[in-house]
Amino acid sequence: MIAFITEIDNSIIFYIVFIVLQLIFIARVILRPHRQPASRIAWIAVISVLPVFGIFIYVLFGETNIGDKKTHRMRKIISSLPKLILNESDQKQIDIEIPESYQQLFNTANSISGFGTLGGNTAKLFSCSNKSIDSMVQDIDKATDHVHVLFYIWLPDNNGIKMIDAIKRAVSRGVKCRIMVDNLGSRTLIKSKYWQSLKEAGARVSIALPIGNIFLKPFKGRIDLRNHRKIVVIDNYISYCGSQNCADPEFLVKVKYAPWVDAVVRFEGPIAAQQQRLFASDWLANENEDLSSILNIPINFSQNGVLAQAFGTGPTVRYSAMPEMFESLFFMAQKKITITTPYYVPDESLQNAICSAALRGVETTVIFPARNDSFVVAAASRSYYLSLLESGVKIYEYVGGLLHTKSVTLDEQISMIGSANMDRRSFDLNYENNILLYDRKLTSDLQILQNHYISKSNSISIESVKTWSWTRRLWNNSIAMMGPLL
């Protein structure tokens, strides 16, 4: 009898402890800053409905946190980076002439990374992955001082090895080469002989957001926060920005979705100095090195050429910076918006911004891939189709491979290109880099590319979406409900 009573008492104690633990985590969800109400409700439901397991999932994925120590270090580094220095002869040309109707876009970008709009850039758009890699290799072969490269995914395939060989040649000429890759995205390269060969050649290499022990990682920060940036800077004057990773378009790790279809812009001019600072913020977070000799190089400035402004987002940058940038673009549109994105899992405000643009008469087009490498994202994306179409948005699904380009063109004057997708990962979890541009010629080139995508796409109609089976709609909408948990 005593043993029975003791067993009951232990069960009651365990139950009380568990309930208290649940309440503690529910309170943490409610008190956590910068969280959408839908996200709070979703996490409370998970913790309440899934005993123990719900708490475990929350510990792994519930909070956007890379660890207090890393967060403090990253913010300190970003705040301590030296301001851009203009040559004395250019000091009076600091005011850029951007139409007042679009100035707020560039103000929004400035509020994210603190960079101003810089003229004096030339730009070339690449729509072929092989050609863009060849261009990078040619520029690296001409480098005289330094080469800085950061990729989320770098594969030891044909293009990946081309870049590695070019970096080795640069190092042999005395060029300082700093190479950074994401620990998860580039794990194949890191484990290969080529990564070691870069070290042996004399290149400085670093791994962004190292995972370490997967069992201890959750206690130090969220395991799936990644550096998704794609940055190449050469001699503080040439830079590249776009959606492309360092890999073949055949993308052997996910070959059944190939080819990967990307767009990259090569810049010459002062915009490289802003990209340089984004690279430096990531590099210095891992490496104790003085880069002031590079960051303090004065830049030449001009009113002519492409007007460009870089900005970088991530878990240690202002909350909601990336969706705010997208929403600003859509609210500022007066005539036409064309969007390409492989991953579309918007929050409510972003979805409304796109719909409202179409409803007020702006010609609004979105191009998605017909086949997505993430069946979860594909289902979630399609759950938003009906609302978009009913608002007047034109939707196309590209069938020539996995459309991976992340681009926006606006009113035939403004464009934005970079690494950020229109999903919760890019909004809250990933470090991203984008460039906002004011230039009719480059925007026209990008629109021509977007029209090429449309020519290889299927048009999605309201009628076709309404004929989807109830099981398909149930699947899509159920997956989309998980969006606030991502």
C-alpha positions in Angstrom: 0.0 0.0 0.0 2.8 2.4 0.9 4.6 1.7 -2.4 1.3 2.3 -4.3 0.8 5.6 -2.6 4.4 6.6 -3.2 4.0 5.7 -6.9 0.8 7.9 -7.1 2.7 10.7 -5.3 5.5 10.5 -7.8 3.1 10.6 -10.7 1.4 13.7 -9.3 4.8 15.4 -8.8 5.9 14.5 -12.3 2.6 15.8 -13.7 2.9 19.1 -11.7 6.5 19.6 -12.8 5.5 19.0 -16.4 2.6 21.4 -16.3 4.9 24.1 -14.7 7.5 23.5 -17.4 4.8 23.9 -20.1 3.6 27.1 -18.5 7.2 28.4 -18.4 7.7 27.8 -22.1 4.3 29.2 -22.9 5.2 32.3 -21.0 8.5 32.5 -22.9 6.7 32.3 -26.2 4.3 35.1 -25.1 7.2 37.3 -23.7 9.6 36.7 -26.6 10.0 40.1 -28.5 9.6 40.6 -32.2 7.2 37.6 -32.8 4.1 37.7 -34.9 0.8 36.9 -33.0 0.2 34.0 -35.4 3.6 32.6 -34.5 2.9 32.9 -30.7 -0.5 31.1 -31.1 1.1 28.4 -33.2 3.9 27.7 -30.8 1.6 27.7 -27.8 -0.6 25.1 -29.6 2.5 22.9 -30.3 3.7 23.1 -26.7 0.2 22.4 -25.3 -0.8 19.6 -27.7 2.5 17.7 -28.0 3.7 16.8 -24.5 7.4 16.9 -24.1 8.0 16.7 -27.8 6.5 20.2 -28.3 8.9 21.6 -25.8 11.8 19.8 -27.5 10.9 21.2 -30.9 10.6 24.7 -29.5 14.1 24.4 -27.9 15.5 23.4 -31.4 13.5 25.8 -33.6 11.4 28.1 -31.6 13.7 31.1 -31.3 15.9 33.1 -33.7 19.0 33.1 -31.7 22.7 32.4 -32.6 23.7 32.7 -28.9 24.1 35.8 -26.8 27.9 35.8 -27.1 27.8 35.6 -30.9 25.0 38.2 -31.1 27.0 40.7 -29.0 30.1 40.1 -31.0 28.4 40.5 -34.4 26.6 43.7 -33.4 29.9 45.1 -31.9 31.7 44.3 -35.2 29.0 45.9 -37.4 28.9 49.1 -35.3 32.7 49.4 -35.3 33.2 49.1 -39.0 34.7 52.3 -40.4 32.4 54.5 -42.5 33.0 54.8 -46.2 35.6 57.4 -47.1 35.2 59.5 -50.2 38.1 61.0 -52.1 38.4 64.7 -51.2 37.5 65.7 -54.8 34.2 63.8 -54.5 33.0 65.2 -51.2 30.7 67.7 -52.7 29.0 65.1 -54.9 27.5 63.1 -52.1 23.8 64.0 -52.9 22.4 61.5 -55.4 19.5 62.5 -57.6 16.8 59.8 -57.1 13.2 60.8 -57.9 11.4 61.8 -54.7 8.7 59.2 -55.3 11.3 56.4 -54.8 13.6 58.0 -52.3 11.9 56.3 -49.4 13.0 52.9 -50.8 16.6 53.9 -50.5 16.0 55.4 -47.1 14.6 52.0 -46.0 17.8 50.2 -47.3 19.9 52.8 -45.5 18.1 52.1 -42.2 19.2 48.5 -42.4 22.9 48.7 -43.0 23.6 52.4 -42.9 24.9 52.6 -46.4 24.1 55.5 -48.7 23.4 55.4 -52.5 26.6 55.4 -54.6 26.9 56.3 -58.2 29.8 55.7 -60.5 29.1 52.0 -61.0 29.0 50.0 -64.2 27.1 46.7 -64.2 26.7 43.6 -66.3 23.9 41.0 -65.8 24.8 37.3 -66.2 22.0 34.8 -66.7 24.2 31.8 -67.3 25.9 30.2 -64.2 28.9 29.0 -66.2 29.5 32.4 -67.7 29.3 34.2 -64.4 31.8 31.8 -62.8 34.1 32.3 -65.8 33.9 36.0 -65.3 34.7 35.7 -61.6 37.7 33.5 -62.5 39.0 36.0 -65.0 38.7 38.8 -62.4 40.5 36.8 -59.8 43.2 36.1 -62.3 43.7 39.8 -62.7 43.5 40.6 -58.9 46.5 42.5 -57.5 45.7 43.0 -53.8 42.9 40.9 -52.4 40.1 38.5 -53.2 37.2 38.0 -50.8 34.6 35.3 -51.5 31.6 34.2 -49.5 29.1 31.5 -50.6 26.3 29.6 -48.9 26.9 26.6 -51.1 30.2 25.8 -52.7 30.4 22.4 -54.4 33.6 20.6 -55.5 32.3 20.3 -59.0 33.5 21.8 -62.3 32.7 25.4 -61.5 33.7 25.0 -57.8 37.1 23.6 -58.7 37.6 26.4 -61.3 37.2 29.0 -58.6 39.5 27.1 -56.2 42.2 26.9 -58.9 41.9 30.6 -59.6 42.2 31.4 -55.9 45.4 29.2 -55.7 46.9 31.1 -58.7 46.1 34.4 -57.0 47.7 33.3 -53.8 50.8 32.3 -55.7 51.1 35.8 -57.0 51.0 37.3 -53.5 47.3 38.2 -53.5 45.6 37.9 -50.1 42.6 35.6 -50.5 40.0 35.2 -47.8 37.4 32.5 -48.4 34.3 31.9 -46.3 31.5 29.3 -46.7 28.5 28.3 -44.6 29.1 25.2 -42.5 25.8 23.5 -43.6 25.5 24.6 -47.2 29.1 23.9 -48.1 29.7 20.8 -45.9 30.6 18.7 -49.0 33.5 21.1 -49.9 34.6 21.4 -46.3 35.0 17.6 -46.0 36.8 17.3 -49.4 40.5 17.5 -50.2 39.9 20.8 -52.0 39.2 22.7 -48.8 42.4 21.5 -47.3 44.3 22.3 -50.6 43.1 26.0 -50.2 44.7 26.1 -46.8 47.9 24.5 -48.0 48.1 27.0 -50.9 48.0 29.9 -48.4 44.4 31.1 -48.7 42.7 32.2 -45.5 39.6 30.1 -45.0 36.8 30.3 -42.5 33.5 28.5 -41.8 30.5 30.7 -41.2 28.2 29.6 -38.3 29.9 26.4 -37.4 27.5 23.8 -36.2 29.8 21.9 -33.9 28.2 19.3 -31.6 24.6 18.9 -32.7 23.5 17.8 -29.3 25.0 20.8 -27.5 24.3 23.4 -30.3 20.6 24.0 -29.2 21.9 25.3 -25.9 24.1 27.9 -27.7 21.7 29.0 -30.4 19.4 27.7 -33.1 21.1 25.1 -35.3 19.4 26.1 -38.6 20.4 29.8 -38.7 22.6 30.0 -41.8 24.8 32.4 -43.8 23.0 32.5 -47.1 25.0 35.3 -48.6 26.8 35.2 -52.0 29.5 37.9 -52.1 32.6 38.3 -54.2 34.8 41.4 -53.9 38.1 41.8 -55.7 40.5 44.7 -55.0 37.8 46.8 -53.4 36.5 47.7 -56.9 34.9 44.7 -58.6 32.0 42.8 -56.9 29.3 40.3 -57.7 25.8 40.0 -56.2 23.0 37.6 -57.1 21.3 34.3 -56.4 24.0 32.0 -57.6 26.1 29.7 -55.4 29.5 28.5 -56.5 28.4 25.4 -58.3 27.5 24.0 -61.7 23.9 24.6 -62.9 23.5 20.8 -62.9 23.8 21.1 -59.1 24.6 17.5 -58.5 23.4 17.4 -54.9 19.8 17.9 -56.3 20.3 16.9 -59.9 16.7 15.9 -60.5 15.6 19.6 -60.3 18.4 20.9 -62.6 19.4 23.1 -64.1 19.5 25.7 -61.4 18.6 29.0 -63.1 20.3 32.0 -61.6 21.1 35.7 -62.2 24.2 37.6 -61.1 25.3 41.1 -61.6 29.0 42.1 -61.9 29.8 45.6 -60.7 32.7 47.8 -61.1 32.8 50.9 -58.8 32.2 52.1 -55.3 29.4 49.6 -54.5 32.2 47.1 -54.0 33.1 48.9 -50.8 29.7 48.3 -49.3 29.8 44.6 -50.3 33.2 44.6 -48.7 31.8 45.7 -45.4 29.1 43.0 -45.4 31.9 40.4 -46.1 34.0 41.9 -43.3 31.2 41.8 -40.8 30.9 38.0 -41.4 34.7 37.4 -41.6 35.5 39.3 -38.4 32.8 37.4 -36.5 35.0 34.3 -36.9 38.5 35.6 -37.4 40.6 38.0 -35.3 42.2 40.0 -38.1 42.7 43.7 -38.8 41.0 44.6 -42.1 41.3 48.4 -41.5 43.8 48.8 -44.3 41.2 47.6 -46.8 38.1 49.1 -45.2 39.7 52.6 -45.0 40.6 52.8 -48.7 38.9 56.0 -50.1 36.4 55.3 -52.9 35.9 57.2 -56.1 32.4 58.6 -56.4 30.4 59.9 -59.4 26.9 60.9 -60.2 27.2 58.9 -63.5 26.6 55.3 -64.0 24.4 52.9 -62.0 23.1 54.1 -58.7 23.4 51.3 -56.2 23.0 50.6 -52.5 23.8 47.4 -50.7 22.2 46.1 -47.5 22.6 43.0 -45.4 20.0 41.4 -43.2 20.2 38.6 -40.6 19.3 37.4 -37.1 21.6 40.1 -35.6 20.3 42.9 -37.8 17.1 44.8 -37.2 14.1 42.6 -36.9 11.8 42.3 -40.0 14.3 44.3 -42.2 14.0 42.1 -45.2 10.2 41.9 -45.4 10.1 45.7 -44.8 12.3 46.1 -47.9 10.1 44.0 -50.0 7.0 45.7 -48.8 8.4 49.1 -49.4 9.1 48.1 -53.0 5.5 46.9 -53.5 3.9 49.9 -51.9 6.1 52.3 -53.9 5.2 50.7 -57.2 3.2 53.0 -59.6 3.0 51.1 -62.9 4.6 47.6 -62.9 6.2 45.0 -60.6 7.8 41.7 -61.7 9.1 39.3 -59.1 11.0 36.1 -59.4 11.5 33.9 -56.3 12.0 30.2 -55.8 10.6 30.2 -52.3 7.4 32.0 -51.4 6.2 31.7 -47.8 5.2 35.3 -47.0 3.8 36.7 -43.8 0.4 38.3 -43.9 1.7 41.9 -44.4 3.9 40.9 -47.4 1.0 38.9 -49.1 -1.2 42.0 -48.6 1.4 44.3 -50.0 1.5 42.3 -53.3 -2.2 42.0 -53.5 -2.8 45.7 -52.8 -0.4 46.7 -55.5 -2.4 44.7 -58.1 -5.7 45.9 -56.7 -4.7 49.6 -57.2 -3.9 48.9 -60.8 -0.2 48.1 -60.8 0.7 45.4 -63.3 2.0 42.7 -60.9 3.6 39.5 -62.0 5.2 36.7 -60.0 7.3 33.9 -61.5 7.8 30.7 -59.5 9.5 27.4 -60.4 7.1 24.7 -61.5 9.1 22.1 -59.6 10.6 23.1 -56.3 13.4 21.2 -54.5 11.3 21.7 -51.3 7.9 20.0 -51.5 7.0 21.8 -48.2 7.7 25.2 -49.7 6.0 24.3 -52.9 2.8 23.4 -51.1 2.9 26.5 -48.9 3.5 28.8 -51.9 0.5 27.4 -53.8 -1.8 28.0 -50.8 -1.4 31.7 -51.6 -2.1 31.5 -55.3 -5.9 32.0 -55.2 -5.7 35.2 -53.1 -3.0 36.6 -55.4 -4.9 35.7 -58.6 -8.2 37.1 -57.2 -6.4 40.4 -56.6 -5.2 40.6 -60.2 -1.6 39.2 -59.8 -0.3 37.3 -62.8 1.4 34.0 -61.8 3.7 32.0 -63.9 5.5 28.7 -63.2 8.8 28.3 -64.9 9.4 24.8 -66.5 13.0 25.1 -67.7 14.6 24.0 -64.4 14.6 25.3 -60.9 14.2 29.1 -61.2 16.5 30.2 -58.4 16.8 33.9 -59.3 15.7 36.4 -56.6 14.8 39.6 -58.3 12.3 42.5 -58.4 11.9 45.1 -61.1 9.8 48.2 -60.5 8.4 50.8 -62.9 11.2 50.1 -65.5 13.6 52.1 -63.3 14.2 50.3 -60.0 15.5 46.8 -59.4 16.7 44.7 -56.6 18.8 41.5 -56.8 20.6 39.3 -54.3 20.3 36.3 -52.1 17.1 36.8 -50.2 14.0 34.7 -50.9 10.5 35.8 -50.1 10.1 33.3 -47.2 10.4 33.1 -43.5 13.9 31.8 -43.6 15.2 34.8 -45.4 13.1 37.1 -43.3 14.2 35.8 -39.9 16.8 33.1 -40.0 19.4 33.6 -42.8 22.1 36.2 -43.3 21.3 37.7 -46.7 22.8 40.4 -49.0 21.0 42.4 -51.7 21.6 45.4 -53.8 18.9 48.0 -54.6 19.5 49.8 -57.9 18.2 52.8 -59.8 19.1 52.5 -63.5 16.9 52.1 -66.5 19.4 50.1 -68.6 20.1 47.5 -65.9 16.5 47.3 -65.0 15.6 46.8 -68.6 18.2 44.0 -68.9 16.7 42.3 -65.9 13.1 42.7 -67.3 14.2 41.1 -70.5 15.5 38.2 -68.5 12.3 38.0 -66.5 10.3 38.0 -69.8 12.5 35.1 -71.0 11.5 33.2 -67.8 7.9 33.9 -68.6 8.3 32.6 -72.1 9.4 29.3 -70.6 6.6 29.2 -68.1 3.0 28.0 -67.7 0.4 30.7 -66.9 -1.6 29.9 -63.8 -5.3 30.9 -64.0 -7.9 31.3 -61.3 -10.0 28.6 -63.1 -7.2 26.0 -62.8 -6.5 26.7 -59.2 -10.3 26.4 -58.4 -10.3 22.9 -59.9 -7.6 21.6 -57.5 -8.9 18.7 -55.5 -9.9 19.2 -51.9 -7.1 16.9 -50.9 -4.5 19.1 -52.7 -6.0 22.2 -51.1 -6.0 20.5 -47.7 -2.3 19.6 -48.1 -1.3 23.1 -49.3 -3.2 25.0 -46.6 -2.1 22.6 -43.8 1.6 23.1 -44.8 1.1 26.9 -45.0 -0.2 26.9 -41.4 3.2 25.8 -40.4 4.7 29.0 -41.8 4.6 30.8 -38.4 6.6 28.0 -36.9 9.5 28.3 -39.3 
